[in-house]
Structures are given as structure tokens and as C-alpha cells.
Amino acid sequence: MKKDQVQRDFVIADSVLKQKADELIALIDRDLAEFTDRGYNAAKKTEFEEARNAVENCH
């Protein structure tokens, strides 16, 4: 069965998008105190990781 084609509003390769998400997650881990002050917490990080994984798995 063929997968449905995903329509995106941006022009960027999924691999680049995943790499940027990985970099952001690494920064969150490194600077957790600063990100916590901005409203990021473990739940937000998990939500972001799940979104990144969804992009990676849509192929």
C-alpha cells in the first residue's frame, strides 16, 4: 500500500529539519536552566522529540 504524500508549507529536506531538531534538543539539555526560565520543561522537550520523530518516520 502506498503512503499518502505529505504536503509541507516549507522547502527544507527532512534530514536537515531532523538535524536542526537534534541540535535544539542538545542545546536544551546543555542549558536546561535557561530554557526552564522560558517555559520549557521535560514535558515540552518530550513533545518536541515526538514531533521530530514523527517527521523522521513519515517516509
N, CA, C and O atoms as a CHARMM CRD file, in Angstrom:
* protein
*
  236
    1    1 MET  N      0.83900  -1.16900   0.00000 PROA 1      0.00000
    2    1 MET  CA     0.00000   0.00000   0.00000 PROA 1      0.00000
    3    1 MET  C      0.89400   1.24400   0.00000 PROA 1      0.00000
    4    1 MET  O      1.87700   1.32200   0.73600 PROA 1      0.00000
    5    2 LYS  N      0.53000   2.19800  -0.83200 PROA 2      0.00000
    6    2 LYS  CA     1.28700   3.44900  -0.90900 PROA 2      0.00000
    7    2 LYS  C      0.93700   4.35600   0.25700 PROA 2      0.00000
    8    2 LYS  O     -0.21000   4.41700   0.69800 PROA 2      0.00000
    9    3 LYS  N      1.94600   5.05700   0.74400 PROA 3      0.00000
   10    3 LYS  CA     1.71500   6.04700   1.79700 PROA 3      0.00000
   11    3 LYS  C      1.20300   7.33400   1.18000 PROA 3      0.00000
   12    3 LYS  O      1.52700   7.65900   0.03800 PROA 3      0.00000
   13    4 ASP  N      0.40300   8.06300   1.94300 PROA 4      0.00000
   14    4 ASP  CA    -0.07100   9.36600   1.48900 PROA 4      0.00000
   15    4 ASP  C      1.10000  10.33300   1.42400 PROA 4      0.00000
   16    4 ASP  O      1.96600  10.33300   2.29800 PROA 4      0.00000
   17    5 GLN  N      1.12000  11.15500   0.38600 PROA 5      0.00000
   18    5 GLN  CA     2.16700  12.15000   0.24300 PROA 5      0.00000
   19    5 GLN  C      1.88600  13.31600   1.17300 PROA 5      0.00000
   20    5 GLN  O      0.75200  13.78200   1.28400 PROA 5      0.00000
   21    6 VAL  N      2.93500  13.78000   1.83800 PROA 6      0.00000
   22    6 VAL  CA     2.80600  14.87900   2.79400 PROA 6      0.00000
   23    6 VAL  C      3.02900  16.19700   2.07500 PROA 6      0.00000
   24    6 VAL  O      4.00800  16.35400   1.34600 PROA 6      0.00000
   25    7 GLN  N      2.11600  17.15200   2.27900 PROA 7      0.00000
   26    7 GLN  CA     2.25500  18.49200   1.71900 PROA 7      0.00000
   27    7 GLN  C      2.80000  19.40700   2.79900 PROA 7      0.00000
   28    7 GLN  O      2.21700  19.50000   3.87900 PROA 7      0.00000
   29    8 ARG  N      3.89800  20.07900   2.53400 PROA 8      0.00000
   30    8 ARG  CA     4.52200  20.95200   3.52100 PROA 8      0.00000
   31    8 ARG  C      4.46100  22.41200   3.06100 PROA 8      0.00000
   32    8 ARG  O      4.38700  22.69800   1.86600 PROA 8      0.00000
   33    9 ASP  N      4.49300  23.32200   4.03100 PROA 9      0.00000
   34    9 ASP  CA     4.49100  24.75700   3.75100 PROA 9      0.00000
   35    9 ASP  C      5.90200  25.32700   3.69100 PROA 9      0.00000
   36    9 ASP  O      6.06700  26.54600   3.63700 PROA 9      0.00000
   37   10 PHE  N      6.91300  24.48300   3.69900 PROA 10     0.00000
   38   10 PHE  CA     8.29700  24.94200   3.69900 PROA 10     0.00000
   39   10 PHE  C      9.11200  24.07700   2.75500 PROA 10     0.00000
   40   10 PHE  O      8.72800  22.95600   2.42500 PROA 10     0.00000
   41   11 VAL  N     10.24600  24.61800   2.32800 PROA 11     0.00000
   42   11 VAL  CA    11.12800  23.88600   1.42500 PROA 11     0.00000
   43   11 VAL  C     12.42600  23.59900   2.17200 PROA 11     0.00000
   44   11 VAL  O     13.35400  24.40800   2.16600 PROA 11     0.00000
   45   12 ILE  N     12.47300  22.44700   2.80700 PROA 12     0.00000
   46   12 ILE  CA    13.66700  22.01600   3.53500 PROA 12     0.00000
   47   12 ILE  C     13.61600  20.49000   3.59200 PROA 12     0.00000
   48   12 ILE  O     12.55200  19.90400   3.79300 PROA 12     0.00000
   49   13 ALA  N     14.74000  19.87100   3.41800 PROA 13     0.00000
   50   13 ALA  CA    14.79900  18.41600   3.44300 PROA 13     0.00000
   51   13 ALA  C     14.51600  17.91200   4.85300 PROA 13     0.00000
   52   13 ALA  O     14.89700  18.55000   5.83500 PROA 13     0.00000
   53   14 ASP  N     13.85000  16.77300   4.95100 PROA 14     0.00000
   54   14 ASP  CA    13.56000  16.19800   6.26200 PROA 14     0.00000
   55   14 ASP  C     14.83500  15.95200   7.05700 PROA 14     0.00000
   56   14 ASP  O     14.84800  16.10800   8.27800 PROA 14     0.00000
   57   15 SER  N     15.89900  15.57100   6.37200 PROA 15     0.00000
   58   15 SER  CA    17.16600  15.30700   7.06500 PROA 15     0.00000
   59   15 SER  C     17.71600  16.57500   7.71400 PROA 15     0.00000
   60   15 SER  O     18.26000  16.51600   8.81600 PROA 15     0.00000
   61   16 VAL  N     17.58000  17.71600   7.04500 PROA 16     0.00000
   62   16 VAL  CA    18.03800  18.99600   7.60500 PROA 16     0.00000
   63   16 VAL  C     17.14500  19.38700   8.77800 PROA 16     0.00000
   64   16 VAL  O     17.63600  19.86200   9.80300 PROA 16     0.00000
   65   17 LEU  N     15.85100  19.19100   8.63200 PROA 17     0.00000
   66   17 LEU  CA    14.91800  19.50000   9.70700 PROA 17     0.00000
   67   17 LEU  C     15.22400  18.66500  10.94600 PROA 17     0.00000
   68   17 LEU  O     15.22400  19.18200  12.06300 PROA 17     0.00000
   69   18 LYS  N     15.48500  17.37600  10.74800 PROA 18     0.00000
   70   18 LYS  CA    15.82200  16.49600  11.87500 PROA 18     0.00000
   71   18 LYS  C     17.12700  16.92700  12.52000 PROA 18     0.00000
   72   18 LYS  O     17.23700  16.93300  13.74600 PROA 18     0.00000
   73   19 GLN  N     18.11600  17.28600  11.71600 PROA 19     0.00000
   74   19 GLN  CA    19.40300  17.71900  12.25700 PROA 19     0.00000
   75   19 GLN  C     19.22800  18.97900  13.11500 PROA 19     0.00000
   76   19 GLN  O     19.81300  19.07500  14.19400 PROA 19     0.00000
   77   20 LYS  N     18.44000  19.92900  12.65100 PROA 20     0.00000
   78   20 LYS  CA    18.18600  21.15000  13.42500 PROA 20     0.00000
   79   20 LYS  C     17.45500  20.82700  14.72200 PROA 20     0.00000
   80   20 LYS  O     17.75300  21.40700  15.76600 PROA 20     0.00000
   81   21 ALA  N     16.50100  19.90500  14.66100 PROA 21     0.00000
   82   21 ALA  CA    15.78600  19.49700  15.86900 PROA 21     0.00000
   83   21 ALA  C     16.73400  18.82900  16.85700 PROA 21     0.00000
   84   21 ALA  O     16.66200  19.08900  18.05800 PROA 21     0.00000
   85   22 ASP  N     17.62300  17.97100  16.36000 PROA 22     0.00000
   86   22 ASP  CA    18.62100  17.32800  17.22600 PROA 22     0.00000
   87   22 ASP  C     19.51600  18.36400  17.89300 PROA 22     0.00000
   88   22 ASP  O     19.83300  18.24700  19.07700 PROA 22     0.00000
   89   23 GLU  N     19.92200  19.37600  17.13400 PROA 23     0.00000
   90   23 GLU  CA    20.77200  20.44100  17.69000 PROA 23     0.00000
   91   23 GLU  C     20.03800  21.20100  18.78700 PROA 23     0.00000
   92   23 GLU  O     20.62200  21.51500  19.82500 PROA 23     0.00000
   93   24 LEU  N     18.75000  21.50100  18.56000 PROA 24     0.00000
   94   24 LEU  CA    17.96700  22.22600  19.55500 PROA 24     0.00000
   95   24 LEU  C     17.80100  21.39600  20.82600 PROA 24     0.00000
   96   24 LEU  O     17.90900  21.92800  21.93000 PROA 24     0.00000
   97   25 ILE  N     17.54200  20.10900  20.68000 PROA 25     0.00000
   98   25 ILE  CA    17.41000  19.23200  21.84300 PROA 25     0.00000
   99   25 ILE  C     18.71600  19.18700  22.62200 PROA 25     0.00000
  100   25 ILE  O     18.69700  19.19800  23.85300 PROA 25     0.00000
  101   26 ALA  N     19.84300  19.13700  21.93300 PROA 26     0.00000
  102   26 ALA  CA    21.14900  19.14800  22.61000 PROA 26     0.00000
  103   26 ALA  C     21.34000  20.45600  23.37700 PROA 26     0.00000
  104   26 ALA  O     21.87000  20.44700  24.48800 PROA 26     0.00000
  105   27 LEU  N     20.91600  21.57800  22.79600 PROA 27     0.00000
  106   27 LEU  CA    21.02400  22.86600  23.48900 PROA 27     0.00000
  107   27 LEU  C     20.11900  22.90800  24.71600 PROA 27     0.00000
  108   27 LEU  O     20.50300  23.43800  25.75800 PROA 27     0.00000
  109   28 ILE  N     18.92200  22.35100  24.59000 PROA 28     0.00000
  110   28 ILE  CA    18.01600  22.30100  25.73700 PROA 28     0.00000
  111   28 ILE  C     18.65500  21.49900  26.86400 PROA 28     0.00000
  112   28 ILE  O     18.61300  21.91100  28.02300 PROA 28     0.00000
  113   29 ASP  N     19.24600  20.35400  26.52600 PROA 29     0.00000
  114   29 ASP  CA    19.91600  19.54100  27.54400 PROA 29     0.00000
  115   29 ASP  C     21.07400  20.30200  28.17900 PROA 29     0.00000
  116   29 ASP  O     21.26000  20.24000  29.39500 PROA 29     0.00000
  117   30 ARG  N     21.84100  21.00700  27.38300 PROA 30     0.00000
  118   30 ARG  CA    23.02300  21.71700  27.87800 PROA 30     0.00000
  119   30 ARG  C     22.64500  22.90900  28.74900 PROA 30     0.00000
  120   30 ARG  O     23.27100  23.15300  29.78000 PROA 30     0.00000
  121   31 ASP  N     21.62900  23.64400  28.33600 PROA 31     0.00000
  122   31 ASP  CA    21.26300  24.89000  29.00200 PROA 31     0.00000
  123   31 ASP  C     19.87800  24.79200  29.63900 PROA 31     0.00000
  124   31 ASP  O     19.06000  25.70200  29.50000 PROA 31     0.00000
  125   32 LEU  N     19.62400  23.70700  30.32400 PROA 32     0.00000
  126   32 LEU  CA    18.29100  23.43800  30.84600 PROA 32     0.00000
  127   32 LEU  C     17.75700  24.56100  31.73700 PROA 32     0.00000
  128   32 LEU  O     16.57500  24.89600  31.65500 PROA 32     0.00000
  129   33 ALA  N     18.58900  25.13900  32.57200 PROA 33     0.00000
  130   33 ALA  CA    18.12600  26.21100  33.47200 PROA 33     0.00000
  131   33 ALA  C     17.58800  27.39500  32.67700 PROA 33     0.00000
  132   33 ALA  O     16.53300  27.93600  33.00700 PROA 33     0.00000
  133   34 GLU  N     18.30300  27.79700  31.63800 PROA 34     0.00000
  134   34 GLU  CA    17.86200  28.93900  30.83200 PROA 34     0.00000
  135   34 GLU  C     16.56900  28.61800  30.07700 PROA 34     0.00000
  136   34 GLU  O     15.69100  29.47100  29.95700 PROA 34     0.00000
  137   35 PHE  N     16.45600  27.39800  29.57300 PROA 35     0.00000
  138   35 PHE  CA    15.24500  27.02700  28.85100 PROA 35     0.00000
  139   35 PHE  C     14.05800  26.90400  29.80200 PROA 35     0.00000
  140   35 PHE  O     12.92800  27.20700  29.42200 PROA 35     0.00000
  141   36 THR  N     14.30300  26.46300  31.03300 PROA 36     0.00000
  142   36 THR  CA    13.23700  26.35600  32.02800 PROA 36     0.00000
  143   36 THR  C     12.64700  27.72900  32.31200 PROA 36     0.00000
  144   36 THR  O     11.43400  27.86700  32.46700 PROA 36     0.00000
  145   37 ASP  N     13.50100  28.74500  32.38000 PROA 37     0.00000
  146   37 ASP  CA    13.02800  30.11300  32.58500 PROA 37     0.00000
  147   37 ASP  C     12.11800  30.57600  31.45300 PROA 37     0.00000
  148   37 ASP  O     11.29100  31.46600  31.65200 PROA 37     0.00000
  149   38 ARG  N     12.25700  29.99000  30.28200 PROA 38     0.00000
  150   38 ARG  CA    11.46300  30.37000  29.10500 PROA 38     0.00000
  151   38 ARG  C     10.24700  29.46300  28.91000 PROA 38     0.00000
  152   38 ARG  O      9.58300  29.52400  27.87600 PROA 38     0.00000
  153   39 GLY  N      9.96200  28.62800  29.89700 PROA 39     0.00000
  154   39 GLY  CA     8.77200  27.79500  29.82800 PROA 39     0.00000
  155   39 GLY  C      8.98900  26.38800  29.30700 PROA 39     0.00000
  156   39 GLY  O      8.03300  25.62000  29.20700 PROA 39     0.00000
  157   40 TYR  N     10.22000  26.02900  28.97200 PROA 40     0.00000
  158   40 TYR  CA    10.49100  24.67000  28.51700 PROA 40     0.00000
  159   40 TYR  C     10.75100  23.79900  29.73600 PROA 40     0.00000
  160   40 TYR  O     11.41600  24.21200  30.68600 PROA 40     0.00000
  161   41 ASN  N     10.21700  22.59300  29.68800 PROA 41     0.00000
  162   41 ASN  CA    10.43300  21.63400  30.75800 PROA 41     0.00000
  163   41 ASN  C     10.54000  20.25200  30.13200 PROA 41     0.00000
  164   41 ASN  O     10.56900  20.11900  28.90800 PROA 41     0.00000
  165   42 ALA  N     10.60000  19.23200  30.96400 PROA 42     0.00000
  166   42 ALA  CA    10.76100  17.87100  30.44500 PROA 42     0.00000
  167   42 ALA  C      9.59700  17.47200  29.53900 PROA 42     0.00000
  168   42 ALA  O      9.79100  16.78600  28.53600 PROA 42     0.00000
  169   43 ALA  N      8.40000  17.89900  29.89500 PROA 43     0.00000
  170   43 ALA  CA     7.22600  17.56400  29.06700 PROA 43     0.00000
  171   43 ALA  C      7.30200  18.22600  27.69900 PROA 43     0.00000
  172   43 ALA  O      6.98900  17.59500  26.68900 PROA 43     0.00000
  173   44 LYS  N      7.71300  19.48900  27.65300 PROA 44     0.00000
  174   44 LYS  CA     7.86000  20.19500  26.37500 PROA 44     0.00000
  175   44 LYS  C      8.95600  19.55200  25.53200 PROA 44     0.00000
  176   44 LYS  O      8.81700  19.42400  24.31600 PROA 44     0.00000
  177   45 LYS  N     10.05000  19.14700  26.18500 PROA 45     0.00000
  178   45 LYS  CA    11.13900  18.50000  25.45500 PROA 45     0.00000
  179   45 LYS  C     10.64600  17.19700  24.84000 PROA 45     0.00000
  180   45 LYS  O     10.94100  16.90500  23.68100 PROA 45     0.00000
  181   46 THR  N      9.90000  16.41700  25.60600 PROA 46     0.00000
  182   46 THR  CA     9.35900  15.15400  25.10300 PROA 46     0.00000
  183   46 THR  C      8.41300  15.40300  23.92800 PROA 46     0.00000
  184   46 THR  O      8.43600  14.67500  22.93600 PROA 46     0.00000
  185   47 GLU  N      7.58600  16.43300  24.05100 PROA 47     0.00000
  186   47 GLU  CA     6.67500  16.79600  22.96900 PROA 47     0.00000
  187   47 GLU  C      7.45100  17.14900  21.69400 PROA 47     0.00000
  188   47 GLU  O      7.07000  16.74400  20.59600 PROA 47     0.00000
  189   48 PHE  N      8.53100  17.90100  21.85200 PROA 48     0.00000
  190   48 PHE  CA     9.35600  18.29000  20.71000 PROA 48     0.00000
  191   48 PHE  C     10.03900  17.06400  20.10100 PROA 48     0.00000
  192   48 PHE  O     10.10600  16.93500  18.87800 PROA 48     0.00000
  193   49 GLU  N     10.54700  16.15900  20.95300 PROA 49     0.00000
  194   49 GLU  CA    11.18900  14.94500  20.45000 PROA 49     0.00000
  195   49 GLU  C     10.19800  14.07400  19.68400 PROA 49     0.00000
  196   49 GLU  O     10.55300  13.48400  18.66400 PROA 49     0.00000
  197   50 GLU  N      8.96900  13.99000  20.16500 PROA 50     0.00000
  198   50 GLU  CA     7.94600  13.20500  19.46900 PROA 50     0.00000
  199   50 GLU  C      7.61400  13.81600  18.10900 PROA 50     0.00000
  200   50 GLU  O      7.39100  13.09300  17.13800 PROA 50     0.00000
  201   51 ALA  N      7.58100  15.14000  18.04000 PROA 51     0.00000
  202   51 ALA  CA     7.33300  15.81000  16.76000 PROA 51     0.00000
  203   51 ALA  C      8.48000  15.54400  15.79400 PROA 51     0.00000
  204   51 ALA  O      8.25500  15.28900  14.61100 PROA 51     0.00000
  205   52 ARG  N      9.71900  15.60500  16.30300 PROA 52     0.00000
  206   52 ARG  CA    10.88100  15.30200  15.46500 PROA 52     0.00000
  207   52 ARG  C     10.80500  13.87100  14.95800 PROA 52     0.00000
  208   52 ARG  O     11.05600  13.62100  13.77900 PROA 52     0.00000
  209   53 ASN  N     10.46500  12.93600  15.82100 PROA 53     0.00000
  210   53 ASN  CA    10.37900  11.53000  15.43000 PROA 53     0.00000
  211   53 ASN  C      9.27400  11.30400  14.41000 PROA 53     0.00000
  212   53 ASN  O      9.40800  10.45700  13.52800 PROA 53     0.00000
  213   54 ALA  N      8.18400  12.05400  14.52300 PROA 54     0.00000
  214   54 ALA  CA     7.09300  11.91700  13.56900 PROA 54     0.00000
  215   54 ALA  C      7.54000  12.31900  12.16500 PROA 54     0.00000
  216   54 ALA  O      7.16600  11.68000  11.18100 PROA 54     0.00000
  217   55 VAL  N      8.34300  13.38000  12.07600 PROA 55     0.00000
  218   55 VAL  CA     8.87900  13.81600  10.77700 PROA 55     0.00000
  219   55 VAL  C      9.81100  12.73400  10.23200 PROA 55     0.00000
  220   55 VAL  O      9.76900  12.40200   9.04700 PROA 55     0.00000
  221   56 GLU  N     10.64000  12.19900  11.10000 PROA 56     0.00000
  222   56 GLU  CA    11.60200  11.18200  10.67200 PROA 56     0.00000
  223   56 GLU  C     10.88800   9.92000  10.19600 PROA 56     0.00000
  224   56 GLU  O     11.36600   9.26000   9.27300 PROA 56     0.00000
  225   57 ASN  N      9.77600   9.57700  10.79400 PROA 57     0.00000
  226   57 ASN  CA     9.07700   8.32800  10.48200 PROA 57     0.00000
  227   57 ASN  C      8.01400   8.45800   9.39600 PROA 57     0.00000
  228   57 ASN  O      7.33700   7.47500   9.09200 PROA 57     0.00000
  229   58 CYS  N      7.84800   9.62500   8.80800 PROA 58     0.00000
  230   58 CYS  CA     6.77900   9.79100   7.81500 PROA 58     0.00000
  231   58 CYS  C      7.19400   9.32200   6.42200 PROA 58     0.00000
  232   58 CYS  O      6.45600   9.54600   5.46200 PROA 58     0.00000
  233   59 HSD  N      8.32500   8.69400   6.28700 PROA 59     0.00000
  234   59 HSD  CA     8.75200   8.18500   4.97000 PROA 59     0.00000
  235   59 HSD  C      8.31200   6.78200   4.77300 PROA 59     0.00000
  236   59 HSD  O      8.58000   6.19200   3.72600 PROA 59     0.00000
